[in-house]
Amino acid sequence: MARNDVKGKTVLITGGAKNLGGLLSRDFAANGAKLAIHYNSESAGDEARKTLEEVQAAGAEAFLFQADLTDIRNIARLFDETKARFGGIDIAINTVGKVLKKPFTDTTEAEYDSMSDINAKIAYFFIQEAGRKLNDNGKICTIVTSLLAAYTGLYSTYEGLKAPVEHFTRAASKEFGPRGISVTAVAPGPMDTPFFYGQESPDAVAYHKSAAALGGLTNIADIAPLVSFLVTDGWWITGQTIFANGGYTTR
């Protein structure tokens, strides 16, 4: 499925209203896809409605779906509503995540549970539902983090609870492969979005900007084409986590 073959295909994107998810929504709309755009809460409502207006202005059929996906019944509802509206789903992309920067010894059980729900539980049941509901030859991609290859403190729950997604990806790719479904994960470096800055001091921001071999933070415009490639021409890549971070970390 070449990139221009997304015309008429259905793409479901969690967190699809803003930041990387919003850019992916606009890019797929420009290439003729139909879109299911999820957002978590009404705090993102204005951005979600703006993204919907933009993708519809590009000629795309699209709808918004607001829900907290830590209740996995909402994941099933998202897939079911998308199938009901568009007749099937071809590509499923999960961009949902949450960062917590905190010393190991200060992390509470409630914080751990929240990080687990958002970074691991949603990812697992999203992939599960995609495996159940995607059309044959569909594509699944999850956004993780380049901290999976880092040796660092303070992000134990973020990197630790994104780490299972690599194993989910491998297992799902093996199980879904006979149906022609590829399953991948993309691990960006720190991205230049509000998602990043809320956790970091000015000194830490300066460090992260200096850490990449190519210099600077990861730009979402450098990640969106990679995701698009993996769910189109790059479908032969499956069961893999792709580190795309300008040399911030490597394996």
PASEBA-1860 file (N, C-alpha, C; in nm, 3 decimals):
! residues 251
1> MARNDVKG> 0.085/-0.119/0.000/0.000/0.000/0.000/0.088/0.123/0.000 ~ 0.111/0.183/-0.114/0.193/0.303/-0.124/0.123/0.419/-0.056 ~ 0.200/0.521/-0.023/0.143/0.630/0.054/0.023/0.693/-0.015 ~ 0.030/0.712/-0.148/-0.084/0.774/-0.214/-0.203/0.680/-0.219 ~ -0.184/0.552/-0.179/-0.294/0.458/-0.173/-0.376/0.471/-0.045 ~ -0.344/0.567/0.043/-0.431/0.588/0.158/-0.561/0.655/0.116 ~ -0.570/0.699/-0.008/-0.694/0.758/-0.056/-0.808/0.658/-0.041 ~ -0.910/0.700/0.034/-1.024/0.614/0.057/-1.006/0.517/0.172
9> KTVLITGG> -0.885/0.506/0.228/-0.860/0.420/0.342/-0.904/0.489/0.471 ~ -0.932/0.410/0.572/-0.973/0.464/0.701/-0.858/0.456/0.800 ~ -0.826/0.571/0.860/-0.717/0.582/0.957/-0.776/0.625/1.091 ~ -0.747/0.550/1.195/-0.791/0.580/1.331/-0.668/0.624/1.410 ~ -0.677/0.743/1.473/-0.563/0.797/1.546/-0.607/0.838/1.686 ~ -0.547/0.774/1.788/-0.571/0.821/1.925/-0.479/0.940/1.951 ~ -0.531/1.036/2.027/-0.455/1.160/2.046/-0.438/1.233/1.914 ~ -0.534/1.219/1.826/-0.520/1.271/1.690/-0.556/1.416/1.672
17> AKNLGGLL> -0.579/1.487/1.783/-0.624/1.626/1.772/-0.512/1.728/1.774 ~ -0.397/1.694/1.833/-0.294/1.795/1.851/-0.155/1.732/1.848 ~ -0.053/1.818/1.846/0.087/1.775/1.844/0.109/1.675/1.730 ~ 0.181/1.566/1.755/0.209/1.470/1.648/0.081/1.411/1.591 ~ -0.013/1.376/1.678/-0.138/1.319/1.629/-0.212/1.412/1.538 ~ -0.214/1.541/1.571/-0.280/1.638/1.485/-0.214/1.651/1.350 ~ -0.080/1.650/1.349/-0.008/1.657/1.222/-0.036/1.534/1.138 ~ -0.038/1.417/1.199/-0.071/1.295/1.125/-0.212/1.304/1.067
25> SRDFAANG> -0.306/1.354/1.145/-0.443/1.368/1.095/-0.446/1.456/0.970 ~ -0.377/1.569/0.975/-0.377/1.661/0.860/-0.305/1.600/0.740 ~ -0.195/1.530/0.765/-0.121/1.468/0.655/-0.204/1.360/0.586 ~ -0.267/1.273/0.664/-0.348/1.168/0.603/-0.469/1.227/0.530 ~ -0.527/1.333/0.586/-0.639/1.398/0.518/-0.597/1.453/0.383 ~ -0.478/1.513/0.378/-0.429/1.569/0.253/-0.407/1.462/0.147 ~ -0.388/1.337/0.191/-0.367/1.226/0.098/-0.492/1.142/0.076 ~ -0.607/1.195/0.118/-0.734/1.133/0.082/-0.790/1.029/0.175
33> AKLAIHYN> -0.735/1.018/0.297/-0.785/0.918/0.392/-0.911/0.968/0.461 ~ -0.986/0.873/0.514/-1.096/0.902/0.606/-1.042/0.886/0.748 ~ -1.091/0.969/0.841/-1.025/0.978/0.971/-1.120/0.966/1.089 ~ -1.078/0.886/1.186/-1.136/0.885/1.319/-1.034/0.950/1.412 ~ -1.069/1.065/1.470/-0.975/1.144/1.549/-1.019/1.139/1.696 ~ -0.942/1.069/1.777/-0.972/1.060/1.919/-0.902/1.171/1.996 ~ -0.968/1.221/2.100/-0.901/1.307/2.198/-0.955/1.270/2.336 ~ -0.876/1.298/2.440/-0.905/1.244/2.571/-1.012/1.320/2.647
41> SESAGDEA> -0.999/1.452/2.654/-1.088/1.528/2.742/-1.123/1.662/2.679 ~ -1.222/1.726/2.738/-1.270/1.852/2.681/-1.164/1.961/2.685 ~ -1.060/1.945/2.768/-0.952/2.044/2.769/-0.883/2.052/2.633 ~ -0.892/1.945/2.555/-0.837/1.944/2.419/-0.945/1.966/2.314 ~ -1.064/2.001/2.359/-1.177/2.011/2.267/-1.160/2.116/2.159 ~ -1.110/2.233/2.197/-1.094/2.340/2.097/-0.995/2.298/1.989 ~ -0.883/2.238/2.031/-0.784/2.192/1.932/-0.841/2.080/1.847 ~ -0.921/1.992/1.908/-0.982/1.883/1.833/-1.076/1.936/1.725
49> RKTLEEVQ> -1.158/2.031/1.763/-1.253/2.087/1.665/-1.180/2.163/1.555 ~ -1.072/2.230/1.589/-0.992/2.300/1.487/-0.930/2.199/1.391 ~ -0.876/2.089/1.445/-0.818/1.986/1.359/-0.925/1.926/1.268 ~ -1.043/1.901/1.324/-1.152/1.847/1.242/-1.185/1.942/1.128 ~ -1.195/2.070/1.157/-1.224/2.169/1.052/-1.117/2.166/0.943 ~ -0.992/2.153/0.983/-0.882/2.155/0.887/-0.883/2.030/0.799 ~ -0.908/1.914/0.857/-0.907/1.793/0.775/-1.030/1.788/0.684 ~ -1.142/1.841/0.732/-1.260/1.847/0.646/-1.241/1.948/0.533
57> AAGAEAFL> -1.171/2.057/0.563/-1.141/2.155/0.458/-1.050/2.095/0.351 ~ -0.969/1.995/0.391/-0.884/1.926/0.294/-0.961/1.821/0.215 ~ -1.091/1.806/0.245/-1.175/1.714/0.171/-1.195/1.579/0.235 ~ -1.145/1.561/0.358/-1.154/1.430/0.422/-1.286/1.411/0.494 ~ -1.338/1.289/0.489/-1.445/1.249/0.579/-1.379/1.222/0.714 ~ -1.437/1.276/0.820/-1.373/1.262/0.950/-1.475/1.285/1.060 ~ -1.444/1.228/1.179/-1.526/1.257/1.296/-1.438/1.257/1.420 ~ -1.487/1.322/1.525/-1.418/1.327/1.653/-1.479/1.225/1.749
65> FQADLTDI> -1.393/1.172/1.836/-1.436/1.077/1.938/-1.365/1.114/2.066 ~ -1.439/1.161/2.166/-1.379/1.201/2.294/-1.404/1.093/2.398 ~ -1.296/1.045/2.461/-1.312/0.944/2.564/-1.180/0.923/2.638 ~ -1.192/0.879/2.763/-1.078/0.834/2.843/-1.056/0.686/2.811 ~ -0.946/0.656/2.744/-0.922/0.520/2.698/-0.868/0.428/2.807 ~ -0.841/0.482/2.927/-0.804/0.391/3.035/-0.920/0.302/3.075 ~ -1.042/0.342/3.040/-1.158/0.253/3.045/-1.160/0.182/2.910 ~ -1.117/0.057/2.907/-1.095/-0.008/2.777/-1.224/-0.030/2.700
73> RNIARLFD> -1.338/-0.016/2.765/-1.465/-0.022/2.690/-1.471/0.090/2.588 ~ -1.405/0.203/2.618/-1.404/0.314/2.524/-1.316/0.286/2.402 ~ -1.212/0.203/2.419/-1.132/0.163/2.304/-1.218/0.082/2.208 ~ -1.295/-0.013/2.262/-1.385/-0.092/2.177/-1.488/-0.002/2.109 ~ -1.541/0.095/2.183/-1.640/0.187/2.125/-1.580/0.268/2.011 ~ -1.455/0.313/2.028/-1.388/0.391/1.924/-1.376/0.308/1.796 ~ -1.330/0.185/1.807/-1.317/0.100/1.688/-1.453/0.069/1.628 ~ -1.551/0.039/1.713/-1.684/0.004/1.662/-1.750/0.121/1.590
81> ETKARFGG> -1.738/0.241/1.648/-1.799/0.356/1.582/-1.730/0.387/1.450 ~ -1.598/0.370/1.446/-1.526/0.395/1.322/-1.569/0.296/1.214 ~ -1.582/0.170/1.250/-1.628/0.070/1.153/-1.770/0.099/1.108 ~ -1.855/0.141/1.200/-1.994/0.169/1.164/-2.003/0.287/1.067 ~ -1.917/0.387/1.086/-1.921/0.505/0.999/-1.858/0.479/0.862 ~ -1.748/0.406/0.861/-1.669/0.397/0.738/-1.664/0.256/0.678 ~ -1.721/0.158/0.746/-1.727/0.025/0.690/-1.607/-0.064/0.718 ~ -1.502/-0.010/0.771/-1.381/-0.085/0.802/-1.271/0.009/0.848
89> IDIAINTV> -1.162/-0.049/0.897/-1.048/0.029/0.943/-0.922/-0.032/0.883 ~ -0.837/0.052/0.825/-0.716/0.005/0.759/-0.589/0.033/0.837 ~ -0.585/0.144/0.910/-0.465/0.187/0.980/-0.505/0.235/1.119 ~ -0.434/0.189/1.222/-0.461/0.231/1.360/-0.331/0.279/1.423 ~ -0.331/0.404/1.468/-0.211/0.467/1.523/-0.243/0.519/1.663 ~ -0.161/0.479/1.760/-0.180/0.522/1.899/-0.067/0.616/1.940 ~ -0.101/0.742/1.962/-0.001/0.840/2.005/-0.012/0.875/2.152 ~ -0.101/0.809/2.226/-0.129/0.846/2.365/-0.009/0.815/2.454
97> GKVLKKPF> 0.020/0.906/2.545/0.127/0.884/2.642/0.124/0.989/2.751 ~ 0.195/0.961/2.859/0.205/1.054/2.971/0.345/1.045/3.028 ~ 0.405/1.161/3.054/0.539/1.167/3.113/0.529/1.204/3.261 ~ 0.609/1.137/3.343/0.628/1.178/3.482/0.778/1.178/3.508 ~ 0.829/1.292/3.547/0.970/1.303/3.584/0.977/1.321/3.735 ~ 1.022/1.217/3.803/1.017/1.217/3.949/1.114/1.114/4.003 ~ 1.181/1.142/4.115/1.269/1.041/4.174/1.196/0.912/4.205 ~ 1.266/0.802/4.187/1.211/0.669/4.212/1.151/0.661/4.352
105> TDTTEAEY> 1.223/0.713/4.451/1.179/0.699/4.591/1.062/0.788/4.627 ~ 1.028/0.884/4.540/0.916/0.974/4.567/0.788/0.938/4.493 ~ 0.794/0.841/4.404/0.679/0.806/4.321/0.574/0.734/4.404 ~ 0.448/0.778/4.392/0.340/0.718/4.469/0.276/0.603/4.392 ~ 0.202/0.523/4.464/0.130/0.414/4.398/0.029/0.468/4.298 ~ -0.039/0.576/4.334/-0.137/0.635/4.243/-0.071/0.682/4.115 ~ 0.047/0.744/4.128/0.120/0.788/4.009/0.162/0.669/3.923 ~ 0.212/0.565/3.988/0.250/0.445/3.913/0.130/0.388/3.838
113> DSMSDINA> 0.016/0.376/3.908/-0.103/0.319/3.845/-0.148/0.402/3.725 ~ -0.145/0.534/3.739/-0.184/0.621/3.628/-0.090/0.606/3.510 ~ 0.041/0.604/3.537/0.138/0.588/3.429/0.122/0.452/3.361 ~ 0.095/0.349/3.440/0.074/0.216/3.383/-0.050/0.214/3.294 ~ -0.158/0.273/3.343/-0.282/0.275/3.264/-0.264/0.345/3.130 ~ -0.199/0.461/3.132/-0.191/0.543/3.011/-0.085/0.491/2.914 ~ 0.029/0.449/2.964/0.140/0.413/2.875/0.142/0.266/2.834 ~ 0.091/0.179/2.919/0.097/0.035/2.889/-0.042/-0.025/2.864
121> KIAYFFIQ> -0.135/-0.001/2.956/-0.267/-0.063/2.942/-0.338/-0.019/2.816 ~ -0.343/0.113/2.792/-0.408/0.161/2.670/-0.342/0.100/2.547 ~ -0.208/0.099/2.545/-0.136/0.045/2.429/-0.172/-0.101/2.406 ~ -0.178/-0.180/2.513/-0.208/-0.323/2.498/-0.346/-0.344/2.439 ~ -0.445/-0.278/2.497/-0.582/-0.304/2.453/-0.615/-0.233/2.322 ~ -0.540/-0.128/2.289/-0.551/-0.068/2.157/-0.504/-0.167/2.051 ~ -0.387/-0.226/2.072/-0.335/-0.325/1.977/-0.429/-0.445/1.970 ~ -0.479/-0.489/2.085/-0.574/-0.600/2.086/-0.697/-0.570/2.001
129> EAGRKLND> -0.755/-0.453/2.023/-0.877/-0.418/1.950/-0.848/-0.401/1.800 ~ -0.731/-0.345/1.769/-0.693/-0.333/1.628/-0.680/-0.472/1.565 ~ -0.622/-0.566/1.639/-0.610/-0.702/1.587/-0.745/-0.766/1.561 ~ -0.842/-0.731/1.641/-0.977/-0.785/1.623/-1.052/-0.716/1.509 ~ -1.032/-0.585/1.494/-1.122/-0.506/1.411/-1.062/-0.456/1.279 ~ -0.928/-0.457/1.263/-0.871/-0.406/1.139/-0.902/-0.498/1.021 ~ -0.912/-0.437/0.904/-0.920/-0.514/0.781/-0.793/-0.595/0.763 ~ -0.801/-0.705/0.690/-0.679/-0.777/0.652/-0.584/-0.682/0.582
137> NGKICTIV> -0.453/-0.703/0.601/-0.348/-0.615/0.547/-0.349/-0.477/0.610 ~ -0.406/-0.467/0.729/-0.405/-0.341/0.802/-0.269/-0.313/0.864 ~ -0.258/-0.194/0.925/-0.131/-0.150/0.982/-0.156/-0.090/1.120 ~ -0.066/-0.122/1.215/-0.077/-0.072/1.352/0.056/-0.009/1.390 ~ 0.052/0.110/1.450/0.175/0.176/1.495/0.149/0.246/1.627 ~ 0.243/0.232/1.720/0.233/0.293/1.853/0.353/0.385/1.874 ~ 0.330/0.502/1.932/0.439/0.593/1.967/0.488/0.557/2.107 ~ 0.619/0.532/2.118/0.680/0.505/2.248/0.781/0.616/2.279
145> TSLLAAYT> 0.901/0.584/2.325/0.998/0.688/2.360/1.141/0.638/2.344 ~ 1.230/0.726/2.301/1.372/0.691/2.291/1.437/0.669/2.426 ~ 1.370/0.705/2.534/1.424/0.674/2.667/1.433/0.524/2.690 ~ 1.368/0.443/2.607/1.382/0.298/2.618/1.527/0.254/2.597 ~ 1.606/0.338/2.531/1.748/0.306/2.509/1.840/0.396/2.591 ~ 1.785/0.466/2.690/1.865/0.559/2.770/1.907/0.496/2.902 ~ 2.016/0.549/2.957/2.061/0.511/3.092/2.046/0.637/3.176 ~ 1.931/0.650/3.241/1.900/0.774/3.310/1.807/0.748/3.428
153> GLYSTYEG> 1.807/0.838/3.521/1.713/0.834/3.631/1.595/0.926/3.604 ~ 1.505/0.932/3.701/1.394/1.027/3.708/1.276/0.996/3.617 ~ 1.292/0.909/3.520/1.183/0.875/3.428/1.142/0.728/3.444 ~ 1.160/0.672/3.562/1.141/0.528/3.578/1.004/0.480/3.533 ~ 0.899/0.555/3.567/0.765/0.509/3.531/0.736/0.533/3.383 ~ 0.794/0.637/3.324/0.768/0.665/3.182/0.838/0.563/3.094 ~ 0.970/0.551/3.111/1.041/0.455/3.026/1.004/0.313/3.063 ~ 0.985/0.289/3.193/0.953/0.154/3.236/0.818/0.106/3.188
161> LKAPVEHF> 0.722/0.196/3.178/0.587/0.154/3.140/0.557/0.177/2.993 ~ 0.652/0.235/2.920/0.649/0.229/2.773/0.721/0.103/2.724 ~ 0.814/0.051/2.803/0.893/-0.064/2.761/0.808/-0.186/2.723 ~ 0.699/-0.215/2.794/0.620/-0.332/2.754/0.566/-0.324/2.612 ~ 0.550/-0.202/2.560/0.492/-0.188/2.427/0.581/-0.252/2.321 ~ 0.714/-0.255/2.345/0.801/-0.327/2.252/0.764/-0.475/2.246 ~ 0.735/-0.533/2.360/0.699/-0.674/2.364/0.559/-0.696/2.308 ~ 0.467/-0.604/2.338/0.333/-0.613/2.278/0.344/-0.611/2.125
169> TRAASKEF> 0.431/-0.523/2.076/0.448/-0.507/1.931/0.500/-0.634/1.867 ~ 0.601/-0.693/1.929/0.656/-0.817/1.874/0.553/-0.929/1.875 ~ 0.485/-0.948/1.988/0.388/-1.056/1.998/0.273/-1.038/1.899 ~ 0.221/-0.915/1.892/0.109/-0.890/1.800/0.149/-0.909/1.655 ~ 0.272/-0.866/1.621/0.315/-0.880/1.482/0.322/-1.028/1.443 ~ 0.361/-1.112/1.537/0.369/-1.256/1.511/0.229/-1.315/1.496 ~ 0.138/-1.274/1.581/0.003/-1.329/1.579/-0.082/-1.277/1.464 ~ -0.062/-1.148/1.429/-0.146/-1.086/1.325/-0.085/-1.101/1.186
177> GPRGISVT> 0.042/-1.141/1.180/0.111/-1.150/1.051/0.040/-1.233/0.946 ~ -0.018/-1.348/0.982/-0.086/-1.428/0.880/-0.200/-1.355/0.808 ~ -0.250/-1.247/0.868/-0.353/-1.166/0.803/-0.293/-1.048/0.727 ~ -0.160/-1.043/0.719/-0.095/-0.935/0.647/-0.087/-0.805/0.724 ~ -0.111/-0.810/0.856/-0.110/-0.690/0.939/0.030/-0.669/0.995 ~ 0.088/-0.552/0.970/0.217/-0.517/1.030/0.194/-0.437/1.157 ~ 0.285/-0.455/1.253/0.274/-0.389/1.384/0.410/-0.331/1.419 ~ 0.416/-0.202/1.441/0.543/-0.135/1.469/0.527/-0.036/1.583
185> AVAPGPMD> 0.642/0.009/1.635/0.646/0.118/1.734/0.752/0.216/1.690 ~ 0.727/0.344/1.715/0.821/0.451/1.683/0.862/0.518/1.813 ~ 0.994/0.534/1.833/1.049/0.590/1.956/1.116/0.724/1.927 ~ 1.043/0.834/1.932/1.105/0.965/1.909/1.191/1.008/2.027 ~ 1.281/1.101/2.000/1.347/1.172/2.108/1.252/1.273/2.169 ~ 1.297/1.351/2.268/1.211/1.454/2.326/1.158/1.546/2.217 ~ 1.026/1.555/2.206/0.966/1.631/2.097/0.935/1.773/2.140 ~ 0.955/1.864/2.050/0.936/2.007/2.074/0.787/2.040/2.073
193> TPFFYGQE> 0.716/1.992/2.177/0.573/2.016/2.192/0.544/2.045/2.340 ~ 0.425/2.097/2.371/0.391/2.120/2.512/0.396/1.993/2.597 ~ 0.381/1.877/2.536/0.389/1.749/2.606/0.524/1.735/2.677 ~ 0.629/1.791/2.617/0.765/1.780/2.672/0.791/1.885/2.780 ~ 0.757/2.009/2.755/0.804/2.118/2.840/0.744/2.118/2.981 ~ 0.627/2.057/2.998/0.563/2.060/3.129/0.642/1.989/3.237 ~ 0.734/1.900/3.200/0.809/1.821/3.297/0.950/1.873/3.322 ~ 0.996/1.967/3.240/1.139/1.996/3.236/1.172/2.139/3.283
201> SPDAVAYH> 1.284/2.151/3.358/1.339/2.281/3.395/1.414/2.340/3.276 ~ 1.443/2.469/3.276/1.522/2.528/3.166/1.657/2.458/3.146 ~ 1.724/2.419/3.255/1.853/2.350/3.242/1.835/2.214/3.174 ~ 1.728/2.145/3.211/1.704/2.014/3.150/1.669/2.028/3.003 ~ 1.591/2.131/2.969/1.558/2.156/2.827/1.686/2.179/2.748 ~ 1.776/2.260/2.804/1.903/2.288/2.736/1.984/2.160/2.717 ~ 1.984/2.073/2.818/2.057/1.947/2.805/1.997/1.861/2.694 ~ 1.865/1.844/2.696/1.800/1.759/2.596/1.826/1.813/2.454
209> KSAAALGG> 1.828/1.944/2.441/1.854/2.002/2.309/1.997/1.973/2.263 ~ 2.088/1.961/2.358/2.228/1.940/2.323/2.263/1.792/2.305 ~ 2.175/1.702/2.350/2.210/1.560/2.357/2.206/1.488/2.223 ~ 2.125/1.536/2.130/2.114/1.468/2.001/2.235/1.499/1.914 ~ 2.285/1.398/1.846/2.401/1.418/1.759/2.373/1.520/1.650 ~ 2.250/1.522/1.601/2.215/1.618/1.496/2.169/1.752/1.552 ~ 2.158/1.762/1.684/2.129/1.889/1.749/1.981/1.918/1.760 ~ 1.940/1.964/1.878/1.804/2.009/1.899/1.708/1.899/1.939
217> LTNIADIA> 1.585/1.941/1.969/1.479/1.847/2.003/1.423/1.784/1.876 ~ 1.352/1.675/1.893/1.285/1.610/1.781/1.167/1.695/1.737 ~ 1.156/1.717/1.608/1.045/1.792/1.549/0.938/1.694/1.502 ~ 0.814/1.722/1.534/0.707/1.630/1.492/0.702/1.615/1.341 ~ 0.748/1.717/1.268/0.751/1.708/1.122/0.851/1.605/1.072 ~ 0.944/1.564/1.158/1.039/1.459/1.120/0.990/1.320/1.159 ~ 0.889/1.312/1.245/0.835/1.184/1.289/0.714/1.144/1.205 ~ 0.630/1.239/1.170/0.508/1.206/1.095/0.537/1.131/0.965
225> PLVSFLVT> 0.638/1.171/0.885/0.664/1.094/0.762/0.708/0.951/0.789 ~ 0.780/0.928/0.899/0.821/0.793/0.934/0.700/0.707/0.968 ~ 0.609/0.760/1.048/0.488/0.685/1.082/0.410/0.655/0.954 ~ 0.394/0.757/0.869/0.323/0.737/0.742/0.388/0.628/0.658 ~ 0.522/0.627/0.656/0.594/0.525/0.580/0.568/0.385/0.635 ~ 0.574/0.371/0.767/0.557/0.239/0.828/0.419/0.181/0.803 ~ 0.318/0.266/0.791/0.182/0.216/0.771/0.144/0.216/0.623 ~ 0.242/0.240/0.535/0.216/0.233/0.390/0.329/0.154/0.325
233> DGWWITGQ> 0.421/0.224/0.256/0.528/0.156/0.184/0.615/0.069/0.274 ~ 0.630/0.108/0.400/0.719/0.035/0.491/0.654/-0.079/0.565 ~ 0.543/-0.130/0.515/0.467/-0.233/0.585/0.547/-0.361/0.608 ~ 0.653/-0.384/0.530/0.733/-0.505/0.545/0.814/-0.502/0.675 ~ 0.831/-0.384/0.732/0.892/-0.372/0.865/0.783/-0.404/0.967 ~ 0.803/-0.507/1.046/0.702/-0.544/1.146/0.770/-0.602/1.268 ~ 0.707/-0.585/1.384/0.762/-0.633/1.510/0.880/-0.551/1.560 ~ 0.900/-0.433/1.503/1.019/-0.353/1.533/0.983/-0.222/1.604
241> TIFANGGY> 1.077/-0.174/1.685/1.071/-0.039/1.739/1.177/0.044/1.668 ~ 1.136/0.151/1.604/1.225/0.236/1.526/1.260/0.359/1.609 ~ 1.390/0.377/1.638/1.436/0.493/1.715/1.467/0.607/1.619 ~ 1.388/0.715/1.632/1.400/0.830/1.542/1.418/0.954/1.628 ~ 1.548/0.991/1.649/1.572/1.094/1.751/1.694/1.180/1.723 ~ 1.747/1.176/1.601/1.863/1.259/1.569/1.989/1.220/1.643 ~ 1.995/1.095/1.691/2.114/1.051/1.765/2.108/1.082/1.913 ~ 1.988/1.097/1.966/1.971/1.123/2.110/2.003/0.998/2.191
249> TTR> 1.955/0.883/2.146/1.995/0.753/2.198/2.006/0.657/2.081 ~ 2.074/0.546/2.103/2.084/0.444/1.997/2.103/0.308/2.062 ~ 2.083/0.204/1.982/2.104/0.068/2.029/2.205/0.001/1.937
END
